[in-house]
């Protein structure tokens, strides 16, 4: 059974027991112990005590050394993390081993480096009596941070928040997704192994409303909430946190466009689109679900993308011939299939996919789905406007740059966009006019963790990454010291 990790110990959470299901074949991986309100209380209390105690008294360099040790221990136990992540998500081992697990370790190293390199601002001024005053900024941790995570990149997105939060001296209570509790739980062993003081890192399991998610985000002794997940959930958490005036960081949903100009490098474009539409079975917040293609190459791009989709082979994560996993759950499969049906109703031509693939008998209970490409959909259709979070895209033609820009920006979301062109002037012009937090030109999901990451509109509030994470996870105080000195 997967247990909660509270005050350095694994223990039952006092709530129900729920199932952790393998999406590959619908089998039971194990049971999970849900944290009750009292269980969450205990976790928050432990985090508060650690803040006042051993963690708060560590020097910055000692804290960073511990975070480097956490990263090294994740690397050392990469096989364990890989097994846990792959069982929970069903994603190909090859994907998790080059993306999720190394990024889990990198998130601790990068922010241990970043926090050592934050300059402090200072200004001199003069009091009315002419005496000088020096103003300087002090950073201190926010306190106890609630970290609420989704299921699509469980370790990667959890450590993306825990790394900088701990680097800044906070303590955390993590609520992983109910679909993917394993790697957050395993991280407790890592923390204990390298000597992170008890109470610094806590994990409570459960669901959202009426469960650990709600108990945590409404807890009066939480100082800040960092959330990644659906826009609707983000709104619920903001409402819940409003009474306590809690700072929130919101990384939410998207309906990301890719814009392909006729002058683009076609092979690189298809490679980029194939990843951005289908990687992780389309369950990446940055993934592309709208592809706008300039008319002269429209048919070619559609044919090549459909061809690339047909080469994706569903199968077990450790099947060397497979490179395409299932969706996260039967429930999510039903949601995505609902959109596949809606696309047909809205007049789509199904160029490829559109249903559930034929799977061998032992995988039939898995949440499998076909990679799908549609044409013939209006830019105004629901299929082309609502986040599906599946391996599918609507391909829509355009004639002019202005038309492409209008359609790309015509959305309530503003997370990411990719642009494919060889025209460097157009790349700059177009990138500066896109209303999104992240723009890629001739590539996709190429991340430098020092850069700002986040979305505008319904895709989120705030930016994380590099110094932006440090802004969120610290409180800034200005100290003004008047002193006797030269009056010039
Ligand atoms: P979700 O919103 O359903 O759940 C996310 C987490 O919130 C889970 O741990 C869940 O238990 C918890 N939760 C749900 N209701 C809650 C409530 N009322 N109070 C407190 N906690 C609650 O999201 P998901 O389905 O796990 O993930 C997919 C979504 O995440 C997609 O919309 C995707 O775009 C988004 N996402 C965004 C980013 C980003 O960086 N912007 C990254 C990854 C995923």
Boltz pocket constraint, residues with backbone or C-beta under 6 A from the ligand:
constraints:
  - pocket:
      binder: B
      contacts: [[A, 148], [A, 149], [A, 150], [A, 151], [A, 152], [A, 157], [A, 175], [A, 176], [A, 177], [A, 178], [A, 206], [A, 207], [A, 208], [A, 209], [A, 212], [A, 213], [A, 214], [A, 217], [A, 228], [A, 229], [A, 230], [A, 231], [A, 233], [A, 234], [A, 236], [A, 237], [A, 250], [A, 251], [A, 252], [A, 253], [A, 254], [A, 284], [A, 285], [A, 286], [A, 387], [A, 389], [A, 415], [A, 455], [A, 459], [A, 460]]
      max_distance: 6.0
